[in-house]
Amino acid sequence: MQREQLQAGDILFEEGSDGNDLFILLAGKLRYDKKAISGESLKMGEFTRQDLIGELSLFTGEKRSATVRAIRDSELIRIPELRAREIFSKYPEALLSLTQVIAKRLAHANDSNIQKVQKPRVFTLLSALDQDKISSLMHRWGLSLLREGSFCFVDESFYLNRFGGLSHLEKTERESEMIRLLARLESEYDTIIYLIKDSDQNQEWIERAIRQGDVFLFVKPAEAGKHCIRLENLYFSNQKIMRPSYLVLLQPNSDKVLPGTQKHLEDSKYERFFHVHLDRPDSLDRLTRGILGKSIGLALGGGGAKGFAHLGVWKSIEENKLPIDMVAGTSAGSIFAALFAMGLRMKEASEATKKIWVDKDLLNEYTIPVLSLTTGGKYTDAIRQFFGDIQIEDLWIPFQAIACDLSTGEKVILREGSLWKAVRASTSIPGIIPPFLEGEAILVDGGVLDNVPGLPILEAGAGVLIAVDVFGDFDPKQDKEIRDYLKSPVQGVLSNPILPIFNYIQKNLSFSPQFPPIGEIIIRSFLSSSRERIHLTENAAQVYLKIPTQSFGILDWSAFSDLIDLGYTESIVPISEFARDRQSVSKSF
C-alpha cells in the first residue's frame, strides 16, 4: 500500500482515465463529478474519512466513471489493483464488505433525498478591516453563529500555536499530521472560519487557509475602494481552488446602506453579497444563515389588486418575528417585495400602498388600445417618485423582480440597478399597462413566465422558501358569465358589447358589471403559461400559501382592507407553525 497526499484542488483521477487501483480516504474531503457530453454536471457527491474510492473500476476494469478532486488537503491510501485482489482472495469477508458498499451506492445512486454534497461549513475569510474592527466583528458575529451550533475562528496566531510544534517532523510526516489535525478540528465544530488578514506574514498559513475553505468571504469597509484587499488577487489567481465567493460590506451607518455598492460588484466574481453593521444583529444573523445555506426566501406572486393580500401575509410574518433574508416578486408581488427589502414595517408599507396605489387610482388614464388600455403615465410617475434613486444593490435585504422580454420571449431577473425601473418593468401587465423599454429589451409582466418566483430565489441561494400565490383558483362563476355574454347567433361574437362596457365605465351605478373585466381575462390568459412553473415552486416551498382571492378582481382597488384581512387569515396559522418549528430546531443546539 502507498500513502498519498493531495492539496485542495488536486485531481486524484479524471473521468474516462485508465486505472484500477483502490483508494481509502484517511483524512480530508474529496468530491466526484460526472459530466454529460455537454459539460453539464450529471452527478456530484463527496467522499469523507474511511470512504472507498475507485471500487467499480477495480471490479469491471472500465475507465473511471467520474473526476475526483480534493476539496480539502487530504491523505489517502492507494491499494494497487494486484494487491487489492490478493487481499480479497485471502480475506473473503473483505470482499463481501466491499460488495455491500457497491450495492448500497448503486441502490442510492438516483435517490434525490440523499444530500450527496454537504452544505458549506468551512469558510475562508479575507479581511481588509483594521484589528479593532475585526475583533468587534468576530465577537458580535460569534453570538449569531452560536445560535446555529458550535464554531471556531482560526487565525494566524491560532494556527501557529496549535501546529507550530510540528516543525521538527519530516515534511511528509508533518503534512500527514497537519491534515489529520485540521480534519479533527472540522469534526469537532459545526462551523469553522479561517481568518486571513492583509497584515498576515506567514505564507504557509495563508496558502493553507485558502485551500481549506468551502466558500470565500471577502470582508471590506463599504466606504473603501474596490481592490482594498491585497490578498484577493492571490485567491483569484489560483485556478485550482476556485470556490464560491461572497462579499461582505461593513456599513458605517446602521439606518441606511451607503450608496455605491455597485462599484464593489463591477466585473467581480462574487456570487452573493451581504450588508452588515455591527449594531444590527439582524444583519449578522442574515450573514450567518446566508453562508450556512439557511437563508429564508420570500417569493410574492402577481395578481393586480389581489396583491394587497401580501400585506396580510407580511403581518403574519411580523407578528411571528420570522426573519426574511431574500425577497423576490412578480408583478404586484414586486411592489411589496421592494417595500420589504427597503426595511419598512408592515404598517408603513400599508399606508404607502393605500396612499399611492389606491387613493390616486393610477390606472384610470384610458387610451386608444393600441399597446394597452392605459397610457401608464400616472402609474410610471408615481413609482419613480416613490422609489426615487434607490439602487437594488443598496438594499439591506437582497431583492429581485421578474419580468419577461418580449424581444426574446425569455424571463428576465432584475436584481441590480434602479429599483423603480425593476418594479415598473415587472408590473407591465400586457394589454393594460404599456411595456417598459430598457436598452434593447421590451419588458412586460413576469407573470407571463413565472408568476410565483420561488425557483429564482432558491437559485440565488435561499435554503428555505416561503411562496405566496395571491391570484387564487379560477372561479367557475366567472366562466359562466363569459359564456352568457358570448351567447350570440354567431359563435365567437359578443352578444351585447355596449352594456358591459357602459357598466364597467359607470362605476358609481348601483349595479355592478356582470362580466369579468378585460384585465381579468388578459391575466388569466397569460397566467396559463406559468402554471407548470408555479407547480414546481409549490413542490419546492417549505411554506406555500395559496390565498383564495377568486371573488376579487385584479383591478378591485376598493377591496384593499378586505384583501389584507384575507391574506392575514389564510397565513397566520401556517406561518406561526413554521416559525414555531424553526425555533424548536434552533433550541436543539
Salt bridges, closest charged atoms under 4 A:
GLU4 OE2 - ARG78 NE 2.45
ASP10 OD1 - LYS240 NZ 2.49
GLU15 OE2 - LYS34 NZ 3.57
ASP18 OD1 - LYS63 NZ 2.65
ASP21 OD2 - ARG78 NH1 2.89
ASP33 OD2 - LYS35 NZ 2.92
GLU46 OE1 - LYS29 NZ 3.73
GLU46 OE2 - ARG31 NH2 2.59
GLU55 OE2 - ARG105 NH1 2.78
ASP73 OD2 - ARG208 NH1 3.00
ASP73 OD2 - ARG211 NH2 2.84
GLU75 OE2 - ARG3 NE 3.16
GLU75 OE1 - ARG180 NE 3.24
GLU81 OE2 - ARG85 NE 3.24
GLU86 OE1 - ARG83 NH1 2.73
ASP111 OD2 - HIS108 ND1 3.54
GLU148 OE1 - LYS294 NZ 2.98
GLU173 OE1 - ARG3 NH2 3.10
GLU175 OE1 - ARG208 NH2 2.88
GLU186 OE2 - LYS29 NZ 3.90
GLU186 OE1 - ARG72 NE 2.82
GLU186 OE2 - ARG121 NH2 3.86
ASP200 OD1 - LYS197 NZ 3.88
GLU204 OE2 - ARG174 NH1 3.15
GLU204 OE2 - ARG208 NH2 3.86
ASP214 OD1 - ARG72 NH1 2.60
GLU232 OE1 - LYS220 NZ 3.50
ASP279 OD1 - ARG140 NH1 2.55
ASP282 OD2 - ARG280 NH2 2.75
ASP282 OD2 - ARG286 NH2 3.62
ASP285 OD1 - ARG147 NH2 2.58
GLU318 OE2 - ARG345 NE 3.77
ASP325 OD1 - ARG286 NE 3.89
ASP325 OD1 - ARG289 NH2 2.65
ASP359 OD1 - LYS354 NZ 3.16
ASP381 OD1 - ARG384 NH2 2.68
GLU438 OE1 - LYS421 NZ 3.99
ASP450 OD2 - LYS411 NZ 3.52
ASP450 OD2 - ARG533 NE 3.17
ASP473 OD1 - LYS546 NZ 2.97
ASP479 OD1 - ARG524 NH2 2.69
ASP484 OD2 - LYS480 NZ 3.25
ASP484 OD1 - LYS487 NZ 3.33
GLU520 OE2 - LYS306 NZ 3.55
